[in-house]
């Protein structure tokens, strides 16, 4: 039964983007030492045993798929943070149905930031398939607080049928940070 399940998982993952990391590349991403990562690897290799599309041994080195890097993130609060292991809580996106320049979107972000001065925001402004600017940002603010603040700001300037807006809790920090860095016109942490 387990073999059939692993075969199905490997089959489903065969179409995914194939980006792999080695264990010695994870300290820069997670902020953890190699020793701590090796301890985490003991549990992770049991969890993904037989799922070679996500975790595979290549000689003496492990090939770790980017989608499971989150499994290596620290559990406890760190003394020092990297962009990837920071305690990001909420992912927010908006895309107006008409095109607005990047300065307009930046001003909206600065207004949102002024409403949450004790929180960090990492934002990116990028072009969608139509060539229109839109925004993605991550913040260490809780979902309900961030969603209320963002709604108050963007609905001052847009009605509900002029913009697509979404706010969700972050479950995979590494992929969220990676997504926010994918194709920016402007990116900044404020």
Secondary structure as the mmCIF struct_conf table of DSSP 4:
data_model
#
loop_
_struct_conf.conf_type_id
_struct_conf.id
_struct_conf.beg_label_comp_id
_struct_conf.beg_label_asym_id
_struct_conf.beg_label_seq_id
_struct_conf.end_label_comp_id
_struct_conf.end_label_asym_id
_struct_conf.end_label_seq_id
HELX_RH_AL_P HELX_RH_AL_P1 UNK A 2 UNK A 13
TURN_TY1_P TURN_TY1_P1 UNK A 14 UNK A 15
BEND BEND1 UNK A 16 UNK A 16
STRN STRN1 UNK A 20 UNK A 21
HELX_RH_3T_P HELX_RH_3T_P1 UNK A 23 UNK A 25
HELX_RH_AL_P HELX_RH_AL_P2 UNK A 26 UNK A 30
HELX_RH_AL_P HELX_RH_AL_P3 UNK A 34 UNK A 47
TURN_TY1_P TURN_TY1_P2 UNK A 48 UNK A 50
TURN_TY1_P TURN_TY1_P3 UNK A 52 UNK A 54
STRN STRN2 UNK A 55 UNK A 58
TURN_TY1_P TURN_TY1_P4 UNK A 59 UNK A 60
STRN STRN3 UNK A 61 UNK A 65
HELX_RH_3T_P HELX_RH_3T_P2 UNK A 66 UNK A 72
BEND BEND2 UNK A 73 UNK A 73
BEND BEND3 UNK A 75 UNK A 76
HELX_LH_PP_P HELX_LH_PP_P1 UNK A 77 UNK A 78
BEND BEND4 UNK A 79 UNK A 80
TURN_TY1_P TURN_TY1_P5 UNK A 83 UNK A 85
BEND BEND5 UNK A 86 UNK A 86
STRN STRN4 UNK A 90 UNK A 96
BEND BEND6 UNK A 97 UNK A 98
HELX_RH_AL_P HELX_RH_AL_P4 UNK A 102 UNK A 115
TURN_TY1_P TURN_TY1_P6 UNK A 117 UNK A 118
BEND BEND7 UNK A 119 UNK A 119
STRN STRN5 UNK A 121 UNK A 127
TURN_TY1_P TURN_TY1_P7 UNK A 129 UNK A 130
BEND BEND8 UNK A 131 UNK A 131
STRN STRN6 UNK A 133 UNK A 139
BEND BEND9 UNK A 140 UNK A 141
HELX_RH_AL_P HELX_RH_AL_P5 UNK A 143 UNK A 157
BEND BEND10 UNK A 158 UNK A 158
TURN_TY1_P TURN_TY1_P8 UNK A 160 UNK A 161
BEND BEND11 UNK A 162 UNK A 162
STRN STRN7 UNK A 163 UNK A 169
BEND BEND12 UNK A 171 UNK A 171
HELX_RH_AL_P HELX_RH_AL_P6 UNK A 173 UNK A 180
TURN_TY1_P TURN_TY1_P9 UNK A 181 UNK A 181
BEND BEND13 UNK A 182 UNK A 183
BEND BEND14 UNK A 185 UNK A 185
STRN STRN8 UNK A 186 UNK A 189
#
